[in-house]
Amino acid sequence: MPSSGFSGSLTGPKVDVAIDMGHPLLNITVDGFLKIGTVAATRAAAEDAYYAAKKGSISSHSCEQTLKKMCKEGAYWGTVAGVYVGAEYGVERIRGRRDWKNAMIGGAVTGAVISAATSNNKDRILVDAITGGAIATAAEILNYLT
């Protein structure tokens, strides 16, 4: 029976959290969801804090709207990241190689899945799949260069 665990550490500006779900695919998917979801929620909070400071007032309604936006953005972008890292990991396991082609296929799958979940337009799904593959490939190639 699979077991799960949780561990974390804070040393310097980097925070590491590891959640053991019992399978590497689940581990990497949950890790991607949590990391990118947290970044998206933080970005939403920072954006709304800027607008609140610019306006000069904070109300309980604006705090509630900020919290809702943080949850929505965190869940959306966390899901995108989870699908991407899960797809890339799956492709890597199937192909037996770790290269830019895994990123391209993972990005294309992610673009298509997220687009299909939000749209029924076949052309839009295809364009989003191509865009996802292109962005993931470019990010992987830039990662190799640095």
N, C-alpha and C positions, 0 to 999 in steps of 0.2 A: 504494500500500500504506500503511495507517495506521501511524503511528509513535507512540511514547509517550515521555513525558519526566517528569521529577520536579524540582520546585524547592520551596524552603521559605525562610521567613524568621522571625526572632524579634526583634520590636521591642516591648518593653513586655510587658504581660500577655497580649497576643493573639498566638497562633501561627497562621501561615498556611502551609498546605501545598497545593501545586497539583500534581495528577497529570494529565498530558495523555494521554488514551486515544485521541485522534484523532477523537472525536465528542462534541458537547456533552451528549447524553443520557448517555453513559457517564461523562463527566467529572463531571457533577452527581450521578449515582448513586453513584459511588465516593467522592466527597467527602462525601456524606451518610452513607454507610456508615462511613467512617473516623472522622468527627467524633463521631457519636452512639455508635458502637461503642466509641470511646475513653472517652467519658463514662460509659457503662455499665460498662466494665471498671474504671474508676477508682472508681466508686460501690461496686462489689462488693469491691474491695480495701479501701476505707475502712471499709465495714461489717464486714468480717472483722478488720481491724486493731482496731477498737473492741472486738469480742468477745474477741480475743486479749488485749488490754490489761486488759479487765474480768476475764478468767479468770486472768491473771497468768502465763501460760506459752505458749510457742510450740513446736510440734513440727514435724518434717519432714512428718508426715501432714497437719497443719492447713495448712501452706504449700502442699502439693500440692493439697489440696481448694480452697484459695483460688485458686490458679492455674487449676484446672479451672473454677471458678465464674466467674472473670474472663473466660475464653475463651468460655464458654457464654453469659453475659450480653452480652458484647461482640458476639458473632456474631448473637445473636437481635435485639437492639435495633438493631444496625447494619443488619441485613437489613430490618427494619421501616422504618427511615429511608431506606434505599436505594430500597425499593419506593415509599415515599411521594413522595420528591422526583422520582423517575423518572416516576411517574404524573402528578404535578402538572405537570412540565415537558412531558410528552407532551400533556396536555390543553391547556396553554397554546399549544403549537405548532399543535394542531388548531383550536382556537377563534380563535386570533389575538389574544387579549386576555389581560391579566394582572389578574385580580380574585379575589374571594372564592369564586366558583363553581369555579375551578380547584382551590382547596384542598378544597372540599366533595367534588368528584368524586374527587380524589386520595386523600383520607381514606377515602371509602367504598370505593374499589377496594382500598386497602391493608388496611382492616379485613376485607373479604371474602376477599382472597387469603390473609392470614395465618391467618384463622379456618378457611378451607377446608383449609389445609395441616395444621392441628392437630385438626380436628373434622369429622365427617360430618353433624352435626346441621344441617339446613337452617335451622331457626329461629335457632340460635346464629350461623350465618354472616350471616343477615340483620340480627340485632341488632348484631353486631360491625361490619357495614358502616355501619349507621346511626350507631353510636357513633363510629366513625372519622371519618365525614363531619362529625358535629356538633363533635367536638373540633377537627378541622382548621379548620373554619369559624370557631369561636370564637377560636382562636389567631390566625387571619388578621385577624379584625375587631379584636381587642385590639391586634394589631401596628399596624393603621392608626390606632388611637386614641392610641398613644404616640409 
